[in-house]
Amino acid sequence: MSGAVDWVAAGLAGLLLVTATACASPGTAPATAPNAAGSTASASPAPSAGVAPKDSGAPRQQPAFADKALDVLATVPVKGRAAKTGYSRDEFGQAWADVDRNGCDTRNDILRRDLADTALKAGTQDCVVLSGVLNDPYTATLINFLRGSSTSDAVQIDHVVALSDAWQKGAQQLTQAQRLAFANDPLNLLAVDGPANQQKSDGDAATWLPANKSYRCDYVARQISVKSSYGLWVTQAEHDAMARILGDCPDLATPAGHETPPPPIQAATPAPAPDPAPAPDPAYYANCAAARAAGAAPLRAGQPGYREQMDGDRDGVACE
């Protein structure tokens, strides 16, 4: 008798399973699909549930703009700093690569985005910025930018989350393509005062904050958005410093999305590529002034004359 009951129960269970399968929509996507644009949201979305733009390179979802920075910070793992072993600028790909393929390198993209009253170099398809005015977020000062071997350093492009810091807090596990995207992501880049950028070096929020106190909330919120987007972590000291700063602006939302600068206007006939610059001779420069005087600046990692001592922010480009 018991065997018959078991047989009937098993039959009913199978019938229910077939019925449930038949009733489901054939194209229903899993509720937890992580990064597919237009995918169904999870029943219990985390505070940082925003969708990374297509081909952004970010390995995780970006925080939505409406998400409070404090809420997103609560989702960022807290761990100890990993060893810096194996780090080099080359691990993040070519410096200032044209990752968005708009015909302009990332440095000039950010200068065009962040500077006002820009003048662009003729024959570069409106790419190269010759001059402009920066309202510097780190020092709250106006800086006149003038491109030149002895003047370009006045405005530098800062990785808000420094490459070395990222390497020690999870970027070692990213793919090469993801690290290239990270190093050129407009969300993680700001045109800033050169000396302030040198002073920051590869510091995190626990060791360096902008002198302009009114910008600290936005600065920390941007770091949180970047770290959340790329699955990086923070140290306990860094977490506490961020939380302390955000205590003064608890409702501040994280910046989100890739703030892509406007593409340069394409000329009807592309300008011919300039002749390659002659190799610097001699290959040793006592300082950036000497490198500029020789016409060798900026110096990139791997080029003759490049030394880490001349690369204050350790981004692989000295004497920018």
Contacts in CASP RR format, 6 or more apart in sequence:
PFRMAT RR
TARGET T0000
AUTHOR 0000-0000-0000
METHOD contacts of the structure
MODEL  1
MSGAVDWVAAGLAGLLLVTATACASPGTAPATAPNAAGSTASASPAPSAG
VAPKDSGAPRQQPAFADKALDVLATVPVKGRAAKTGYSRDEFGQAWADVD
RNGCDTRNDILRRDLADTALKAGTQDCVVLSGVLNDPYTATLINFLRGSS
TSDAVQIDHVVALSDAWQKGAQQLTQAQRLAFANDPLNLLAVDGPANQQK
SDGDAATWLPANKSYRCDYVARQISVKSSYGLWVTQAEHDAMARILGDCP
DLATPAGHETPPPPIQAATPAPAPDPAPAPDPAYYANCAAARAAGAAPLR
AGQPGYREQMDGDRDGVACE
28 40 0 8 1.000
29 36 0 8 1.000
29 39 0 8 1.000
29 40 0 8 1.000
30 40 0 8 1.000
31 40 0 8 1.000
31 41 0 8 1.000
31 42 0 8 1.000
31 43 0 8 1.000
32 42 0 8 1.000
33 39 0 8 1.000
33 40 0 8 1.000
34 60 0 8 1.000
34 61 0 8 1.000
35 51 0 8 1.000
35 52 0 8 1.000
35 60 0 8 1.000
35 61 0 8 1.000
37 51 0 8 1.000
37 54 0 8 1.000
38 51 0 8 1.000
39 51 0 8 1.000
41 49 0 8 1.000
42 49 0 8 1.000
46 75 0 8 1.000
47 63 0 8 1.000
47 67 0 8 1.000
47 68 0 8 1.000
47 71 0 8 1.000
47 72 0 8 1.000
47 74 0 8 1.000
47 75 0 8 1.000
48 61 0 8 1.000
48 62 0 8 1.000
48 63 0 8 1.000
48 64 0 8 1.000
48 67 0 8 1.000
48 71 0 8 1.000
48 72 0 8 1.000
48 75 0 8 1.000
48 228 0 8 1.000
49 61 0 8 1.000
49 64 0 8 1.000
50 61 0 8 1.000
50 62 0 8 1.000
50 63 0 8 1.000
50 64 0 8 1.000
50 67 0 8 1.000
50 256 0 8 1.000
51 61 0 8 1.000
51 62 0 8 1.000
52 58 0 8 1.000
52 60 0 8 1.000
52 61 0 8 1.000
52 62 0 8 1.000
52 229 0 8 1.000
52 257 0 8 1.000
53 62 0 8 1.000
53 257 0 8 1.000
53 258 0 8 1.000
56 62 0 8 1.000
56 181 0 8 1.000
56 185 0 8 1.000
56 257 0 8 1.000
56 258 0 8 1.000
57 177 0 8 1.000
57 178 0 8 1.000
57 181 0 8 1.000
57 182 0 8 1.000
58 178 0 8 1.000
58 181 0 8 1.000
58 182 0 8 1.000
58 185 0 8 1.000
58 229 0 8 1.000
58 230 0 8 1.000
59 174 0 8 1.000
59 175 0 8 1.000
59 178 0 8 1.000
59 230 0 8 1.000
59 231 0 8 1.000
60 228 0 8 1.000
60 229 0 8 1.000
60 230 0 8 1.000
60 231 0 8 1.000
61 229 0 8 1.000
62 187 0 8 1.000
62 225 0 8 1.000
62 228 0 8 1.000
62 229 0 8 1.000
62 256 0 8 1.000
62 257 0 8 1.000
63 72 0 8 1.000
63 224 0 8 1.000
63 225 0 8 1.000
63 228 0 8 1.000
63 229 0 8 1.000
63 254 0 8 1.000
63 256 0 8 1.000
64 256 0 8 1.000
65 253 0 8 1.000
65 254 0 8 1.000
65 255 0 8 1.000
65 256 0 8 1.000
65 257 0 8 1.000
66 253 0 8 1.000
67 253 0 8 1.000
67 254 0 8 1.000
67 256 0 8 1.000
68 250 0 8 1.000
68 251 0 8 1.000
68 252 0 8 1.000
68 253 0 8 1.000
68 254 0 8 1.000
69 217 0 8 1.000
69 220 0 8 1.000
69 221 0 8 1.000
69 224 0 8 1.000
69 225 0 8 1.000
69 246 0 8 1.000
69 249 0 8 1.000
69 252 0 8 1.000
69 253 0 8 1.000
69 254 0 8 1.000
70 243 0 8 1.000
70 246 0 8 1.000
70 247 0 8 1.000
70 250 0 8 1.000
70 252 0 8 1.000
72 224 0 8 1.000
72 225 0 8 1.000
72 228 0 8 1.000
72 254 0 8 1.000
73 224 0 8 1.000
73 234 0 8 1.000
73 239 0 8 1.000
73 242 0 8 1.000
73 243 0 8 1.000
73 246 0 8 1.000
75 228 0 8 1.000
76 224 0 8 1.000
76 227 0 8 1.000
76 228 0 8 1.000
76 231 0 8 1.000
76 232 0 8 1.000
76 233 0 8 1.000
76 234 0 8 1.000
76 239 0 8 1.000
77 233 0 8 1.000
77 234 0 8 1.000
78 233 0 8 1.000
78 234 0 8 1.000
78 235 0 8 1.000
78 236 0 8 1.000
78 239 0 8 1.000
79 169 0 8 1.000
79 233 0 8 1.000
79 234 0 8 1.000
79 235 0 8 1.000
80 233 0 8 1.000
80 235 0 8 1.000
80 236 0 8 1.000
81 168 0 8 1.000
81 169 0 8 1.000
81 235 0 8 1.000
82 167 0 8 1.000
82 168 0 8 1.000
82 169 0 8 1.000
82 170 0 8 1.000
82 172 0 8 1.000
83 168 0 8 1.000
84 164 0 8 1.000
84 167 0 8 1.000
84 168 0 8 1.000
86 167 0 8 1.000
87 163 0 8 1.000
87 164 0 8 1.000
87 167 0 8 1.000
87 168 0 8 1.000
88 301 0 8 1.000
89 95 0 8 1.000
89 163 0 8 1.000
89 301 0 8 1.000
89 314 0 8 1.000
89 315 0 8 1.000
89 316 0 8 1.000
89 317 0 8 1.000
90 301 0 8 1.000
91 167 0 8 1.000
91 171 0 8 1.000
91 176 0 8 1.000
91 179 0 8 1.000
92 163 0 8 1.000
92 171 0 8 1.000
92 179 0 8 1.000
92 180 0 8 1.000
92 182 0 8 1.000
92 183 0 8 1.000
93 176 0 8 1.000
93 179 0 8 1.000
93 180 0 8 1.000
93 183 0 8 1.000
94 180 0 8 1.000
95 183 0 8 1.000
95 300 0 8 1.000
95 301 0 8 1.000
95 315 0 8 1.000
95 316 0 8 1.000
95 317 0 8 1.000
96 105 0 8 1.000
96 106 0 8 1.000
96 107 0 8 1.000
96 157 0 8 1.000
96 184 0 8 1.000
96 317 0 8 1.000
97 105 0 8 1.000
97 106 0 8 1.000
97 180 0 8 1.000
97 183 0 8 1.000
97 184 0 8 1.000
98 104 0 8 1.000
98 105 0 8 1.000
98 106 0 8 1.000
99 106 0 8 1.000
99 180 0 8 1.000
99 181 0 8 1.000
99 184 0 8 1.000
100 109 0 8 1.000
100 260 0 8 1.000
100 263 0 8 1.000
102 109 0 8 1.000
102 263 0 8 1.000
102 264 0 8 1.000
103 125 0 8 1.000
103 127 0 8 1.000
103 263 0 8 1.000
103 264 0 8 1.000
104 112 0 8 1.000
104 124 0 8 1.000
104 125 0 8 1.000
104 127 0 8 1.000
104 128 0 8 1.000
104 263 0 8 1.000
104 264 0 8 1.000
105 127 0 8 1.000
106 157 0 8 1.000
106 184 0 8 1.000
106 189 0 8 1.000
107 157 0 8 1.000
107 320 0 8 1.000
108 127 0 8 1.000
108 128 0 8 1.000
108 129 0 8 1.000
109 186 0 8 1.000
109 261 0 8 1.000
110 157 0 8 1.000
110 186 0 8 1.000
110 189 0 8 1.000
110 190 0 8 1.000
110 191 0 8 1.000
110 261 0 8 1.000
111 118 0 8 1.000
111 129 0 8 1.000
111 145 0 8 1.000
111 155 0 8 1.000
111 157 0 8 1.000
111 191 0 8 1.000
112 118 0 8 1.000
112 120 0 8 1.000
112 129 0 8 1.000
112 261 0 8 1.000
112 262 0 8 1.000
112 264 0 8 1.000
113 186 0 8 1.000
113 191 0 8 1.000
113 259 0 8 1.000
113 261 0 8 1.000
113 262 0 8 1.000
114 134 0 8 1.000
114 190 0 8 1.000
114 191 0 8 1.000
115 129 0 8 1.000
115 132 0 8 1.000
115 133 0 8 1.000
115 134 0 8 1.000
115 145 0 8 1.000
115 155 0 8 1.000
115 191 0 8 1.000
116 132 0 8 1.000
116 133 0 8 1.000
116 134 0 8 1.000
116 135 0 8 1.000
117 131 0 8 1.000
117 132 0 8 1.000
117 133 0 8 1.000
118 129 0 8 1.000
118 130 0 8 1.000
118 131 0 8 1.000
118 132 0 8 1.000
119 129 0 8 1.000
119 130 0 8 1.000
119 131 0 8 1.000
119 132 0 8 1.000
120 126 0 8 1.000
120 127 0 8 1.000
120 128 0 8 1.000
120 129 0 8 1.000
120 130 0 8 1.000
120 264 0 8 1.000
121 127 0 8 1.000
121 128 0 8 1.000
121 129 0 8 1.000
121 130 0 8 1.000
121 147 0 8 1.000
123 267 0 8 1.000
123 271 0 8 1.000
124 264 0 8 1.000
124 271 0 8 1.000
125 264 0 8 1.000
125 265 0 8 1.000
125 266 0 8 1.000
125 267 0 8 1.000
125 270 0 8 1.000
125 271 0 8 1.000
126 264 0 8 1.000
126 265 0 8 1.000
126 267 0 8 1.000
127 264 0 8 1.000
128 147 0 8 1.000
129 145 0 8 1.000
129 147 0 8 1.000
130 146 0 8 1.000
130 147 0 8 1.000
131 144 0 8 1.000
131 145 0 8 1.000
131 146 0 8 1.000
131 147 0 8 1.000
132 144 0 8 1.000
132 145 0 8 1.000
132 146 0 8 1.000
133 142 0 8 1.000
133 143 0 8 1.000
133 144 0 8 1.000
133 145 0 8 1.000
134 142 0 8 1.000
134 143 0 8 1.000
134 145 0 8 1.000
134 155 0 8 1.000
134 191 0 8 1.000
134 192 0 8 1.000
134 193 0 8 1.000
135 142 0 8 1.000
136 142 0 8 1.000
136 143 0 8 1.000
136 192 0 8 1.000
136 193 0 8 1.000
136 196 0 8 1.000
136 212 0 8 1.000
137 190 0 8 1.000
137 192 0 8 1.000
137 210 0 8 1.000
137 212 0 8 1.000
137 215 0 8 1.000
137 218 0 8 1.000
137 219 0 8 1.000
138 158 0 8 1.000
138 192 0 8 1.000
138 193 0 8 1.000
138 196 0 8 1.000
138 197 0 8 1.000
138 210 0 8 1.000
138 211 0 8 1.000
138 212 0 8 1.000
138 215 0 8 1.000
139 193 0 8 1.000
139 196 0 8 1.000
139 210 0 8 1.000
139 211 0 8 1.000
139 212 0 8 1.000
140 211 0 8 1.000
140 212 0 8 1.000
140 214 0 8 1.000
140 215 0 8 1.000
141 193 0 8 1.000
143 154 0 8 1.000
143 155 0 8 1.000
143 193 0 8 1.000
144 154 0 8 1.000
145 151 0 8 1.000
145 152 0 8 1.000
145 154 0 8 1.000
145 155 0 8 1.000
146 152 0 8 1.000
146 154 0 8 1.000
149 292 0 8 1.000
149 293 0 8 1.000
149 295 0 8 1.000
149 297 0 8 1.000
150 289 0 8 1.000
150 292 0 8 1.000
152 297 0 8 1.000
152 298 0 8 1.000
152 320 0 8 1.000
153 194 0 8 1.000
153 288 0 8 1.000
153 319 0 8 1.000
153 320 0 8 1.000
154 193 0 8 1.000
154 194 0 8 1.000
155 191 0 8 1.000
155 192 0 8 1.000
155 193 0 8 1.000
155 194 0 8 1.000
156 191 0 8 1.000
156 192 0 8 1.000
156 193 0 8 1.000
156 194 0 8 1.000
156 197 0 8 1.000
156 198 0 8 1.000
156 313 0 8 1.000
156 320 0 8 1.000
157 189 0 8 1.000
157 190 0 8 1.000
157 191 0 8 1.000
157 192 0 8 1.000
157 320 0 8 1.000
158 189 0 8 1.000
158 190 0 8 1.000
158 191 0 8 1.000
158 192 0 8 1.000
158 197 0 8 1.000
158 200 0 8 1.000
158 313 0 8 1.000
159 166 0 8 1.000
159 183 0 8 1.000
159 188 0 8 1.000
159 189 0 8 1.000
159 313 0 8 1.000
159 315 0 8 1.000
160 188 0 8 1.000
160 189 0 8 1.000
160 190 0 8 1.000
160 219 0 8 1.000
160 222 0 8 1.000
160 223 0 8 1.000
160 226 0 8 1.000
161 188 0 8 1.000
161 204 0 8 1.000
161 223 0 8 1.000
161 226 0 8 1.000
161 227 0 8 1.000
161 232 0 8 1.000
162 200 0 8 1.000
162 201 0 8 1.000
162 202 0 8 1.000
162 203 0 8 1.000
162 204 0 8 1.000
162 313 0 8 1.000
162 314 0 8 1.000
162 315 0 8 1.000
163 171 0 8 1.000
163 182 0 8 1.000
163 183 0 8 1.000
163 202 0 8 1.000
163 314 0 8 1.000
163 315 0 8 1.000
164 202 0 8 1.000
164 314 0 8 1.000
165 202 0 8 1.000
165 203 0 8 1.000
165 204 0 8 1.000
166 182 0 8 1.000
166 230 0 8 1.000
166 232 0 8 1.000
169 227 0 8 1.000
169 232 0 8 1.000
169 233 0 8 1.000
169 234 0 8 1.000
169 235 0 8 1.000
170 231 0 8 1.000
170 232 0 8 1.000
170 233 0 8 1.000
171 179 0 8 1.000
171 182 0 8 1.000
171 230 0 8 1.000
171 232 0 8 1.000
174 182 0 8 1.000
174 230 0 8 1.000
178 230 0 8 1.000
182 188 0 8 1.000
182 226 0 8 1.000
182 230 0 8 1.000
183 315 0 8 1.000
185 226 0 8 1.000
185 258 0 8 1.000
186 258 0 8 1.000
186 259 0 8 1.000
186 260 0 8 1.000
186 261 0 8 1.000
187 222 0 8 1.000
187 225 0 8 1.000
187 226 0 8 1.000
187 229 0 8 1.000
187 255 0 8 1.000
187 256 0 8 1.000
187 257 0 8 1.000
187 258 0 8 1.000
187 259 0 8 1.000
188 222 0 8 1.000
188 226 0 8 1.000
196 210 0 8 1.000
196 211 0 8 1.000
197 313 0 8 1.000
198 312 0 8 1.000
198 313 0 8 1.000
199 208 0 8 1.000
200 208 0 8 1.000
200 313 0 8 1.000
201 208 0 8 1.000
201 312 0 8 1.000
201 313 0 8 1.000
201 314 0 8 1.000
202 313 0 8 1.000
202 314 0 8 1.000
204 223 0 8 1.000
204 234 0 8 1.000
204 235 0 8 1.000
204 238 0 8 1.000
204 241 0 8 1.000
205 219 0 8 1.000
205 220 0 8 1.000
205 223 0 8 1.000
205 234 0 8 1.000
205 238 0 8 1.000
205 241 0 8 1.000
205 242 0 8 1.000
205 245 0 8 1.000
206 235 0 8 1.000
206 237 0 8 1.000
206 238 0 8 1.000
206 240 0 8 1.000
206 241 0 8 1.000
209 216 0 8 1.000
209 219 0 8 1.000
209 220 0 8 1.000
209 241 0 8 1.000
209 245 0 8 1.000
210 216 0 8 1.000
210 219 0 8 1.000
216 245 0 8 1.000
217 245 0 8 1.000
217 246 0 8 1.000
217 248 0 8 1.000
217 249 0 8 1.000
217 252 0 8 1.000
218 252 0 8 1.000
218 255 0 8 1.000
220 241 0 8 1.000
220 242 0 8 1.000
220 245 0 8 1.000
220 246 0 8 1.000
221 246 0 8 1.000
221 252 0 8 1.000
221 253 0 8 1.000
221 254 0 8 1.000
221 255 0 8 1.000
222 254 0 8 1.000
222 255 0 8 1.000
223 242 0 8 1.000
224 242 0 8 1.000
224 254 0 8 1.000
225 254 0 8 1.000
225 255 0 8 1.000
225 256 0 8 1.000
226 232 0 8 1.000
227 233 0 8 1.000
227 234 0 8 1.000
228 254 0 8 1.000
234 242 0 8 1.000
246 252 0 8 1.000
277 295 0 8 1.000
277 296 0 8 1.000
279 304 0 8 1.000
280 291 0 8 1.000
280 294 0 8 1.000
280 295 0 8 1.000
280 296 0 8 1.000
280 303 0 8 1.000
280 304 0 8 1.000
280 305 0 8 1.000
281 294 0 8 1.000
283 304 0 8 1.000
283 305 0 8 1.000
284 305 0 8 1.000
285 291 0 8 1.000
285 294 0 8 1.000
285 296 0 8 1.000
285 299 0 8 1.000
285 305 0 8 1.000
285 310 0 8 1.000
287 310 0 8 1.000
288 297 0 8 1.000
288 310 0 8 1.000
288 318 0 8 1.000
288 319 0 8 1.000
291 297 0 8 1.000
291 299 0 8 1.000
291 305 0 8 1.000
291 310 0 8 1.000
291 318 0 8 1.000
291 319 0 8 1.000
292 319 0 8 1.000
296 305 0 8 1.000
297 318 0 8 1.000
297 319 0 8 1.000
297 320 0 8 1.000
298 317 0 8 1.000
298 318 0 8 1.000
298 319 0 8 1.000
298 320 0 8 1.000
299 305 0 8 1.000
299 306 0 8 1.000
299 310 0 8 1.000
299 311 0 8 1.000
299 317 0 8 1.000
299 318 0 8 1.000
299 319 0 8 1.000
300 306 0 8 1.000
300 316 0 8 1.000
300 317 0 8 1.000
300 318 0 8 1.000
301 311 0 8 1.000
301 316 0 8 1.000
301 317 0 8 1.000
306 316 0 8 1.000
306 318 0 8 1.000
307 318 0 8 1.000
308 314 0 8 1.000
308 318 0 8 1.000
310 318 0 8 1.000
310 319 0 8 1.000
311 317 0 8 1.000
311 318 0 8 1.000
312 318 0 8 1.000
END
